[in-house]
Amino acid sequence: MTPNENERLTRVTGEAPMGRLMRENYWLPFARCEALEPGGAPMKVRLLGSDLVAFRGKDGTLGLVDERCPHRLASLALARVEDCSLRCIYHGWRIDHTGKVAEVPSEGERSAQFAARIRTKRYHVAEGGGLVWAYLGEGEPPRLPPLPFMDVPAEGRWWSRMVVRCNWLQGFEGALDSVHLNWLHQGWEESRDDSVIVQEAPVYEIEQTGYGLRTAAIRKRGGDGLHFRVAEFIAPFFAFSASRQPVIPTDCSCFISVPIDDENHMLFFGFWDETGKLSDISKFFSGLDPDNLVTEEFDRANNWGQDREAMAMGHFSGFTRSVLHEDVGVQMSMGPIVDRSREQLCGTDLAIVRMRDYLLDQLARQDGGEPIDGPMQAYAQGGFLPFSYEAEAGADWRIGGQRNREARVPA
């Protein structure tokens, strides 16, 4: 990868091509629904380098506006929530959820006339699948993405969110890289797939799709049997995988790497079960805040949170809090934006290479003025659900995947 290609993929602020692609074509999740309480405190939100404030009125109405009050630019994160509006505590200006300045108390009888001339920037905001989403583009937004967890009832899904101090692509590529399971996460017995994950190096097959990639990790399993583990990667930052069970699961997991700015991103990690009977996952994240799952200050000074004493006692990685702490520590150790021109890639990095090529192609199409209208529609029409299952030698995982989709997705 050239330095210029790396810049095009990673930079998202201002008029950077990747930022434009995400802003104009995609909804971006930024919070769990439960994190915005009716009438509760406004939430500071930073997406693609823009500072915003989200809030929920007492009637449940959502608002998303520029963080700065249009008067003297005080932060509206300090504001009072009144009905479906924010009242700036500096001079009492009131801004409603549509961005309209509804009241300017200091203008007295001229308040309504004066306020009518002023608006602050507001953004489309919606809820779906347990997450709150923002559309930062101009005009009418596309429909919310038709992802498999969007219609799952609340009791059948679980989400966590954390801020990761490195570029969004490092997080997304971590989700693409299933080989690291063999090594980084081997200290967590519960993360193993009845030992099949660490049994041997898998054979990987990759399909390009209209929305990203589909990958299959194929391992031998007892005699002539095979174990398939198939994952889906949807542009620009969604990664889906199956639960680690040796049969077709009902649990699925998702990683979403949403850019905050060039050097930071939000990671959403969640599970869902279409039957509404989510398996118990609390043991993996006991005592952790689902809105700030990784809160420690990781940096070079503290070796990104690694515990060498735990390693001396037998823990493989030294990141003992959760598997996500392992992922975050390693990704941050690469630096804020890794220089991919220095990488020495190998055969098992093919999925990462293919996804980079896919995203670069989207940017090239955008540069040429072509509409970017395909990924979500293509997924809705032909996407698999992630799955893991055993089969006889010679079986085709593609056929198994289509049957899995037909069995689990209503016609």
N, C-alpha and C positions, 0 to 999 in steps of 0.2 A: 504494500500500500504506500502511495506517495504521501508526503506531508500535506499537499493540497487536498487530496482525497480525505485525509484524516480531519482536516479543518472543516471540510464541507459536511462531514457526517456528525461532527461533535458540537460545533458552535450553534447556538440557538437564540442568542440575544440580538436585538436590533433587527436588521434586515438580513441576517444570516440565512442561507437557503434552507437549512433544516428547520430553523425556527419558523420560516414562512410556510413550509410544508405542513408542519404540525398545526400552526395557528389557523391556516385557511381551510384545512381538510379534515381535521379530527377534533373530537371531544377529548378533553384531558381531565381525568379524575384528580381531585385534590384533597378529599377528606372522606372519612367514613360518615355515613348519615348521622350516626349517634353523636358525633363530635360537635354538631351544630344544634344546640338545644333551642327550642322556641323561647324567644326573649332573652337568650343567653348572650354572653360576651361575643363581640365580633371576633372573627378569626383572621389573622394576617395570612395572606396567601401570596406566594411568589411563584409565577409560572413564566417560563421563557424569558426571564429577566424583568418581567413587569410586576410591580408591587400593587396588590389588590387587597380588598377586604370583603369577606363573606359574612353574611349574617342571616338569621332566621327570625322573622317576626313572630309574635305570640300566636298568630293564627297558622303558623307553619310556612308562610310564604318565604321563599329564599331570595336573597339579593346578593349581587356581586358587582362591586364598583371599584374605581381607582381608590387607592389608600388615602390620597391627599385630599383634604377638604378644598374645594375650589376657591375659598376665601383667602386664607393665608397659608394654606398647604400643611396645616397640622394633620397628624395621623388620625384617620377615622377608626383605627383600631382602639383608640381611647374613647370613642363615642358611646353615648347611651343609645340602647335600642328602644325605640318608642313605636309601638304598633309595627308597621312594616317600613320603618324609617330609621336612619341614623341621625342623632343630634350631636353635632360637634360640641365638645365641652368648652372650647375656647371662646366662641362668641354666639353659640346657640343656633347656628345655621342647621336646618334640618333637610336631609337628602333622602328621598324615598327609594324604593327598590328598583325603580325604573331609571334612576340617575337624575330625576328632576329635583331641582332645589325647591322644596315646598314651603320654606319659611325662612325669612331673614329678620329676626326680631328687632335689630337695631334700626331698621328702616320704618318702623311704626306702620302708619297707614299706607305707606308705599311698599310694604313688604311683598305683597303678591305681585305687583307690577314689576318691581325690581327683580324678584326671584324668577319670573317668567323668562328673563333674558339669559339665564344661566343654567347650564347643565353640567353634570360630571359624567365621565365615561362609565357606562355600565356594560356588562357582558351577560350573554346568555348563560343560565345556570339551570341544572336539572338534576333529578335524582334517578338512579336506576341500579339495580343489583346490589344495593347496600352501600353505594358510593355516591358522592356528590361530584358532578361533572361541570366543566366550564368549556364554552366555545369562545375563543378569542378573536375569531375572524369577523369580517364585515358582512352585513346582510343576513339572510336567513341561514340558520345552521343546518347541517345534515341531521337526519334522525339519529337518535342515540344508537351506538353500535349494537348489532344483534348478537351479542356474545352469549355463550351458553348459561352463564350464571344470572343473566338479567331478570329472568322471571322466577327464579328460585325463591321460595318464601324465606323470611328472615331466619326462622329456626333451622333452615337447611344451608346456611352459609356463615362464614366467619372471615373477617378481614382484619389485617393489621397494617399499620403505616409507620414509616420511619424516614428520617432524613439521612442521606448518605453523602459524605463529603468528597464526592468525585463525580466525574461526568456521567451523564445518563447512559452512554453507550457501554461503559464498563459494567454497569449493572445489568443491562440487557444481555450482553454477551455472556455474563455469568450464568444467566438462565438458559442460554443456548448450549452451553458447554456441559454435557452430561458426563463426560469422562472424569471431571473433578470429583464426582461422587465416589469413585473408587479410592480416592486419596483423602481429600480434604475432610470429608464427613465420616470417615470410617470409625471415628471414636464414638459415634452415636449408634448404638445397636438398633434403636427403633427406626433409624433411617434406612436400614438395610432391607432388601427385598428377599427375605429368607435366604440370605447369603448370595443370591444370584448376582447382585450388583458387584460384589467383589470377587466372584468366582473366577472370572477370566475377562480379558479384554473383549468387548463386543465387536461385531461387524456392524458398520453403520451404512444405512441406505438413506438417501435424501431425495425428496421430490420438491421441485419448484412448484408453487401454486400461484393462483391469481391474487393471493393475499399475503404471501410470504413463503414459508417453508413448512414441510412436514418431514420429520425425521423418525427413523426406526432404528433402535438399538437391538440387535439380534444376538442372542447368546444360546449356547448349547445348554440343555437342561436334562440331565439324566438319560442315558441311553441315546436314542436318536431324536429325542424331543428338542423343541426350540422354545425359547422364551422371547416374546416380542414386547418391547416397550416403545410406544409411539407417542410423539409429542407434536404440538402445533405451535407455530410462531407466526403471529399476525402483525403486519406493519401498523404503526411504526414501533410499538414497544410492548406488545402483549406476548406472553409465553405461557402455554398451557401444558401440563403434564398429568399423568395418571398417578393415583395413589400407589404406594409401593406394596401391592398385594399380588400374589401369583395367579390370580384369576381376574376376569373382567370386573373392574371395580365400579362402585357408585361414587366414591370420593374422587374429586379432581382438584388440582391445585393450579394457582395462577400467580405469575409474577408480572407486575406492571412497573416499568421504570420511566417515570415522568420527569422531564427536565425542569428544574427550578431555575437554573441559569447555566452558564457554560461549565461551571466547576462543581455543581451540586445537583442531586436529584432526589425525588421522593420514590421510595420503593413501597408498593402495595403488594402484600403477600396474603393470599387467601385460599380457603377451601370451600367447596360447595358439594352438595349432594342433591341430585334432582328429585329424590324421593322425599326430601325434607328431613331425613334422619341422619344428620351429620355425626360421624364417629367422634369419639372423645379425643380432642387434640390438646386439651388444657395441660397435659403432662409435659408437652414440649415447650410451653411458654408460661409456665407457672410463675406468678409474681411479676410479670412484665406488663407494661402499659400498652394496650393495642394501638393507641394513637401515637406512641413514641416508643416503639418496640426496642430500638437500640438507642439508648440515651447517653452512653458513655462518650467521653471525649477521646476519640481515637486520633493519634498522630504519631509521627516518627519518634517523638520523645518517650512515649510509653509503649513503643513497639506495637501500636495499633490495638492495644488491649490484650496482647498475648501473655499468658501465664506460664512462664518457663518451669515453675515448680510443679504445676500440673503435668507438664510434659515429662518431667523427671519421674513422676509417679505413674506414668503410663498413658496419659491422654495424648493422642496423636498430634493434634494441632495446637493445643494450648489455649483454644478459645472455648471456654467451658459453659458459657451461658446458654447458647442455643446454636443451631446450625446456621442461622442467619448472621450471628455474630462472626462465625467463620467466614462466610461470604463477604460481609462488609469489611472485615479486617484486611482480607487479601486484596479486594478491589481498591480500597483506599491506599494500600501500600504501593500501588502502581503509580501514584501521583494524581493530581487533579484531572489532568487530561493525558492519558498515556500516549507516547509517541509510537504509533503502530508501524512506522517505517523501519523501526529497529527490531521488530519481531522476527523470530525464526519459527515459522509455523510447521506443523506436521499433519499427517493424514487425518487424525481425529479432530482437526480444527476446520474440517470442510464445511460444517454447518455455519460456523462464524463467517467464513469467507463468502459463502453463498448469500447470507443475509446482508452482508456489507454490499455485495454487488447489487442485490435487489434494491436497497435503499439508495445507492448511487444512481441506479436507473430511474427511480422515482424523481430524484433531484434533476436529472437530465431532462426528463419529460416536462417537469415544471419549468425549467429554463427555456424549453422550446415552446412554451405556451399551451401544452396539452393539459386537459383536465385530469386531475387525480381522483378518479371516481370509482376505482375498482375494489380495493381491499376488503371493506366490510361487506359489500354486496356479494363479492365472490365467496367470502367465508360463509355467509348465510345460505348460499346456494349449494356449496359443495364441501364445506369443512367437515372434517372428522371431529369427534370428541376424543380427547386423549384417552388411551387405553393401554392395558397391560394384560397379556394372557399367554397361556401355553398352547402349543400346537405340535402336530407331528412334523417330522422332517419333510421338507419340500413344500410346506404350506406357504401361502402368499399373504403377508401381513396386510396388503392393500384390500384384499377380499374380506379379511377379518375386520378391518377397520370400517368398511362400508356396511357390513352387517351390524357392527356395533352402533354405527350412526342410525341405521334404519330402526334398530330395536329401541333406541333411547330418545329419538327425536320424533315427535308427532308429525304425521304427513301434513 
